[in-house]
């Protein structure tokens, strides 16, 4: 979905809109799944990266601008634990018990009219 809002900076508000958000690349160079006895499943993703492409526009009382942006997020690490209990019919269900995510670097390239 699009992101729209405003932020207050110094002498006025900055209205923004971020639209056409698309994930254009995802890399998982290191990923593993292991079983945790009597608990469930552990998923570990290491050193992942993500590239996102989007359109943006901003408006203040002094100027307005718009353009395209590419965001590259790297050094992403995710650890997730899923429990796998049996439901009341005896079938296995799955639910997220815990999740921890960190990212190391974010590189943003803005291309606009100004």
Buried (B, 14 or more C-beta within 10 A) or exposed (E): EEEEEEEEEEEEBBBBBBEEBEEEEEEEEEEEEEEEEEEBBBBEBBBBBBBBBBBBBBBBEEEEEBBEBBBBBBEBBBBBBBBBEEEEEEEEEEEEBEEEEEBEEEEEEEEEEE
